[in-house]
Amino acid sequence: MNAPPSLPPPNYRREIQRYKIQISITVILLLLFLIFLIGNPDVFLRYDIYRAFMSTMPFFGIMALSATFVVTLGEIDLSFPSVLGFSSWVFGTTYVATNSFLLSLVVCLLIGTFAGLVNGLLVARVGIPSIVATIGTMFLWRGLVNMAAQGKGIALVSLKESWMHSIFAGRLFDELPTQFIALVVIALILGFIYSRHQFGSHVLFVGDNQDSAKMMGIRVEIIKIYCFMQLGFFAALSGVFLTCEVTYFWPTQGGGMLLTTLAAVFIGDTSVFGGKGTIYGSFVGILIIGSLEAGIVAIGLTGFYVQFLYGLLITVSVSLYAVLLRRTV
């Protein structure tokens, strides 16, 4: 009687090579926390610091996950912080006028999606380079919110009276921020779409080679429009999370999130040249960027180092991908 054929042994080296960048950034994250832990164990052995991380990371993290699709296309969007600001103003003013959280949320998300649609049409249909188009819309939406708000904030303390406030800015078991739970859920959903759904495959094909994608029957323009629309949607959603957390709107809301969001995307294995990326990598990039500022201050350095490190991380990441791309050509 013949013995059944044995399965080939797993090729661990091939698997490590396949996921080497994801493994590398995970190791960087662990080393970063180890440095912080050694630098100030009194702070990093307490849950309070991690609760603070989880409370603030989702505000830019949700946009970073969404921006992964746009960057994978080989495009860029610089307007999403302004979309966040304008959508937040719409949310705040609608809530003050109607006292309806649900209506304010729906109107806010529609405005954000419309802003993304404008970007998508300018890039895909009009043919304007995305960096130029979104610089224009960045000033457009920020200018609109400045004109509308006239430099004045909106106090929204009454948001706490709505049961929906606990969904957007609550604490599960009085400890775990609900916005972080939302970040994880969104990461899982977008990760499935990016890696397992046909739409994600089409995004990767378009980012790798638009002409080949068109020959395969992929509707390149529609894919681009959808990607910009979903970034506008999630920028508006981030604005709702932020507004609910602080129960206040201010005209400059979202203005400092461009660098942190893009840094998380580029650190996380998404190539600025398009055609390559992972949602997991962006999520780890969010954790790295989200912990960097508080960690640096906690170990005794000044906050002036933070912007330098953001710039350094982006430069090194993009340079690394350029070198790897040149080697594979």
C-alpha positions as CSV (number, residue, x, y, z in Angstrom):
1,M,0.0,0.0,0.0
2,N,1.5,3.3,-1.1
3,A,1.9,6.1,1.5
4,P,0.0,9.3,0.8
5,P,2.1,12.0,-0.8
6,S,3.5,14.3,1.8
7,L,2.9,18.1,1.6
8,P,5.9,20.2,0.8
9,P,7.4,21.9,3.8
10,P,6.4,25.6,4.2
11,N,8.8,28.0,2.7
12,Y,9.3,30.4,5.6
13,R,12.0,32.4,3.8
14,R,9.6,33.1,0.9
15,E,6.8,34.2,3.3
16,I,9.2,36.5,5.2
17,Q,10.4,38.0,1.9
18,R,6.8,38.5,0.9
19,Y,5.8,40.4,4.0
20,K,9.2,41.9,4.8
21,I,8.1,45.5,4.9
22,Q,5.1,44.8,7.1
23,I,7.3,42.8,9.4
24,S,9.8,45.6,9.4
25,I,7.4,48.4,10.3
26,T,5.9,46.1,13.0
27,V,9.4,45.7,14.5
28,I,9.9,49.5,14.3
29,L,6.7,50.0,16.2
30,L,7.7,47.6,18.9
31,L,11.2,49.1,19.2
32,L,9.7,52.6,19.4
33,F,7.5,51.5,22.4
34,L,10.5,49.8,24.0
35,I,12.5,53.0,23.7
36,F,9.7,55.0,25.3
37,L,9.3,52.4,28.0
38,I,13.0,52.5,28.9
39,G,13.0,56.3,28.6
40,N,10.0,56.8,31.0
41,P,8.7,53.6,32.6
42,D,6.5,55.5,35.0
43,V,4.4,56.8,32.1
44,F,4.5,53.9,29.7
45,L,3.6,51.3,32.3
46,R,0.4,53.1,33.0
47,Y,-2.8,52.6,31.0
48,D,-3.5,56.3,30.9
49,I,-1.0,57.0,28.2
50,Y,-2.4,54.3,25.9
51,R,-5.9,55.5,26.5
52,A,-4.8,59.0,25.4
53,F,-3.2,57.4,22.2
54,M,-6.5,55.6,21.4
55,S,-8.5,58.7,21.9
56,T,-6.6,60.9,19.5
57,M,-5.3,58.5,16.8
58,P,-8.6,57.9,15.1
59,F,-9.0,61.6,14.1
60,F,-6.2,61.3,11.5
61,G,-6.1,57.5,11.4
62,I,-9.5,57.0,9.7
63,M,-8.4,59.4,6.9
64,A,-5.0,57.6,6.6
65,L,-6.8,54.2,6.0
66,S,-9.0,55.8,3.4
67,A,-6.1,57.8,1.8
68,T,-4.3,54.5,1.2
69,F,-6.7,53.8,-1.7
70,V,-5.9,57.2,-3.3
71,V,-2.1,56.9,-2.9
72,T,-2.2,53.3,-4.3
73,L,-3.7,54.9,-7.5
74,G,-0.6,56.9,-7.8
75,E,-2.6,60.0,-6.9
76,I,-2.5,62.4,-3.9
77,D,-5.2,64.3,-2.0
78,L,-4.1,67.4,-0.1
79,S,-7.6,68.7,0.6
80,F,-9.0,66.2,3.1
81,P,-8.1,68.3,6.2
82,S,-10.0,71.2,4.7
83,V,-12.9,68.8,3.9
84,L,-12.8,67.7,7.5
85,G,-13.0,71.4,8.7
86,F,-15.9,72.4,6.4
87,S,-17.8,69.2,7.1
88,S,-17.4,69.7,10.8
89,W,-18.8,73.3,10.4
90,V,-21.8,71.9,8.5
91,F,-22.3,69.3,11.3
92,G,-22.1,71.9,14.0
93,T,-24.4,74.5,12.4
94,T,-26.9,71.8,11.4
95,Y,-27.0,70.5,15.0
96,V,-27.5,74.0,16.4
97,A,-30.3,74.6,14.0
98,T,-32.1,71.3,14.3
99,N,-30.9,69.7,17.5
100,S,-30.8,66.4,15.6
101,F,-27.6,64.4,15.8
102,L,-28.7,62.0,13.0
103,L,-29.7,64.7,10.6
104,S,-26.4,66.6,11.2
105,L,-24.4,63.4,10.7
106,V,-26.1,62.6,7.4
107,V,-25.7,66.1,6.0
108,C,-22.1,66.2,7.1
109,L,-21.2,62.9,5.4
110,L,-23.0,64.0,2.2
111,I,-21.0,67.2,2.1
112,G,-17.8,65.3,2.6
113,T,-18.7,62.8,-0.1
114,F,-19.6,65.7,-2.5
115,A,-16.2,67.3,-1.8
116,G,-14.5,64.0,-2.7
117,L,-16.6,63.8,-5.9
118,V,-15.4,67.2,-6.9
119,N,-11.8,66.1,-6.5
120,G,-12.5,62.9,-8.4
121,L,-14.1,64.7,-11.3
122,L,-11.3,67.2,-11.5
123,V,-8.7,64.5,-11.6
124,A,-10.4,61.7,-13.6
125,R,-12.6,63.7,-16.0
126,V,-11.0,67.1,-16.4
127,G,-7.5,65.6,-16.3
128,I,-6.0,68.0,-13.8
129,P,-3.0,66.4,-11.9
130,S,-4.3,65.4,-8.5
131,I,-1.7,67.5,-6.6
132,V,-2.8,70.6,-8.4
133,A,-6.5,69.9,-8.2
134,T,-6.5,69.2,-4.5
135,I,-4.3,72.2,-3.7
136,G,-7.1,74.2,-5.3
137,T,-9.9,72.5,-3.4
138,M,-7.8,72.6,-0.2
139,F,-8.0,76.4,-0.3
140,L,-11.5,76.3,-1.6
141,W,-13.0,74.4,1.4
142,R,-10.8,76.1,4.0
143,G,-11.8,79.5,2.5
144,L,-15.5,78.6,2.6
145,V,-15.4,77.6,6.3
146,N,-13.4,80.7,7.2
147,M,-16.0,82.9,5.4
148,A,-18.9,81.0,6.9
149,A,-17.6,80.9,10.5
150,Q,-16.1,84.4,10.4
151,G,-13.3,83.1,12.7
152,K,-15.8,82.1,15.4
153,G,-16.1,78.6,17.0
154,I,-19.3,76.8,17.9
155,A,-19.9,75.4,21.4
156,L,-21.6,72.0,21.2
157,V,-21.8,70.9,24.8
158,S,-25.4,69.8,24.3
159,L,-24.1,67.0,22.0
160,K,-23.5,65.0,25.2
161,E,-27.3,64.8,25.7
162,S,-27.6,62.7,22.6
163,W,-27.3,58.9,22.9
164,M,-25.3,58.9,19.6
165,H,-22.6,61.0,21.3
166,S,-21.6,57.8,23.3
167,I,-21.0,56.0,20.0
168,F,-18.7,58.7,18.7
169,A,-16.9,59.8,21.9
170,G,-17.9,57.3,24.6
171,R,-15.8,55.0,26.7
172,L,-16.6,51.2,26.6
173,F,-16.5,49.9,30.2
174,D,-15.4,53.5,31.1
175,E,-11.9,52.7,29.7
176,L,-11.8,51.9,26.0
177,P,-12.5,54.9,23.6
178,T,-15.2,54.1,21.2
179,Q,-13.5,56.1,18.4
180,F,-10.6,53.6,18.6
181,I,-13.0,50.7,18.2
182,A,-14.4,52.5,15.2
183,L,-10.9,52.9,13.8
184,V,-10.3,49.1,14.2
185,V,-13.6,48.2,12.6
186,I,-13.0,50.6,9.6
187,A,-9.5,49.1,9.2
188,L,-11.0,45.6,9.0
189,I,-13.6,46.7,6.5
190,L,-11.3,48.6,4.3
191,G,-8.6,45.9,4.6
192,F,-11.1,43.4,3.3
193,I,-12.1,45.6,0.4
194,Y,-8.4,46.4,-0.4
195,S,-7.1,42.9,-0.3
196,R,-10.1,40.6,-0.9
197,H,-12.6,42.5,-3.0
198,Q,-12.6,43.2,-6.7
199,F,-12.6,46.9,-6.1
200,G,-9.3,46.7,-4.2
201,S,-7.8,44.6,-7.0
202,H,-8.9,47.2,-9.6
203,V,-7.3,50.0,-7.5
204,L,-4.0,48.1,-7.5
205,F,-4.2,47.4,-11.2
206,V,-4.9,51.1,-12.0
207,G,-2.1,52.2,-9.7
208,D,0.3,49.8,-11.3
209,N,-0.5,50.6,-15.0
210,Q,-3.5,52.6,-16.1
211,D,-3.2,51.6,-19.8
212,S,-3.1,47.9,-19.0
213,A,-6.0,48.4,-16.6
214,K,-8.1,50.0,-19.4
215,M,-7.2,47.2,-21.7
216,M,-8.5,44.7,-19.1
217,G,-11.9,46.6,-19.1
218,I,-11.4,48.4,-15.8
219,R,-13.2,51.7,-15.7
220,V,-10.3,53.7,-14.6
221,E,-12.1,57.0,-14.3
222,I,-14.9,55.5,-12.1
223,I,-12.3,53.8,-9.8
224,K,-10.5,57.2,-9.3
225,I,-13.8,59.0,-8.6
226,Y,-14.9,56.4,-6.1
227,C,-11.5,56.5,-4.3
228,F,-11.6,60.3,-3.9
229,M,-15.3,60.1,-2.8
230,Q,-14.6,57.7,-0.1
231,L,-11.8,59.8,1.2
232,G,-14.1,62.8,1.4
233,F,-16.7,60.6,3.2
234,F,-14.2,59.5,5.8
235,A,-12.7,63.0,6.2
236,A,-16.2,64.1,7.2
237,L,-16.6,61.2,9.5
238,S,-13.3,62.0,11.2
239,G,-14.6,65.5,11.7
240,V,-17.7,64.2,13.5
241,F,-15.5,62.1,15.8
242,L,-13.3,65.1,16.6
243,T,-16.2,67.4,17.1
244,C,-17.9,65.0,19.4
245,E,-14.8,64.4,21.5
246,V,-14.2,68.1,22.2
247,T,-17.9,69.2,21.9
248,Y,-16.7,72.2,20.0
249,F,-16.0,73.4,16.5
250,W,-13.2,75.8,15.5
251,P,-12.5,77.1,12.0
252,T,-9.0,75.7,11.8
253,Q,-10.2,72.2,12.7
254,G,-8.2,69.5,10.9
255,G,-5.5,72.0,9.7
256,G,-2.6,70.1,11.3
257,M,-3.5,66.6,10.1
258,L,-2.1,66.6,6.6
259,L,1.4,65.7,7.5
260,T,0.5,63.1,10.1
261,T,-2.0,61.4,7.9
262,L,0.3,61.1,4.9
263,A,3.2,60.1,7.1
264,A,1.2,57.1,8.4
265,V,0.3,56.1,4.8
266,F,3.9,56.3,3.4
267,I,5.4,54.6,6.5
268,G,2.9,51.8,6.1
269,D,4.1,50.2,2.8
270,T,2.0,52.3,0.4
271,S,4.2,53.4,-2.5
272,V,3.9,57.0,-3.6
273,F,4.4,55.7,-7.1
274,G,1.2,53.7,-7.0
275,G,0.3,50.0,-7.4
276,K,1.4,48.8,-4.0
277,G,0.2,49.2,-0.4
278,T,-1.5,47.5,2.5
279,I,-4.2,48.6,5.0
280,Y,-2.3,46.7,7.7
281,G,0.8,48.8,7.0
282,S,-1.2,52.0,7.2
283,F,-2.7,50.9,10.5
284,V,0.8,50.3,11.9
285,G,1.9,53.6,10.5
286,I,-1.0,55.2,12.4
287,L,0.1,53.6,15.6
288,I,3.7,54.9,15.1
289,I,2.7,58.4,14.2
290,G,0.0,58.6,16.9
291,S,2.4,57.6,19.6
292,L,5.4,59.6,18.4
293,E,4.6,63.1,19.7
294,A,3.5,62.0,23.2
295,G,6.3,59.5,23.5
296,I,9.0,62.1,22.6
297,V,7.7,64.5,25.2
298,A,7.4,61.8,27.8
299,I,11.0,60.7,27.5
300,G,12.2,64.3,28.1
301,L,12.6,65.8,24.6
302,T,10.8,68.9,23.4
303,G,8.0,68.8,20.9
304,F,10.2,70.6,18.4
305,Y,11.6,67.2,17.4
306,V,8.3,65.8,16.3
307,Q,7.9,67.6,13.0
308,F,11.5,66.8,12.1
309,L,10.9,63.1,12.7
310,Y,7.7,63.2,10.7
311,G,9.6,64.7,7.8
312,L,12.4,62.2,8.2
313,L,10.1,59.2,8.3
314,I,8.3,60.4,5.1
315,T,11.6,61.1,3.3
316,V,13.2,57.7,4.2
317,S,10.0,55.8,3.3
318,V,9.6,57.3,-0.1
319,S,13.3,57.0,-0.8
320,L,13.2,53.3,0.2
321,Y,10.4,52.6,-2.2
322,A,12.2,54.4,-5.0
323,V,15.3,52.3,-4.5
324,L,13.3,49.1,-4.3
325,L,11.3,50.0,-7.4
326,R,14.6,50.7,-9.3
327,R,15.9,47.3,-8.3
328,T,12.8,45.5,-9.6
329,V,12.7,47.2,-13.0
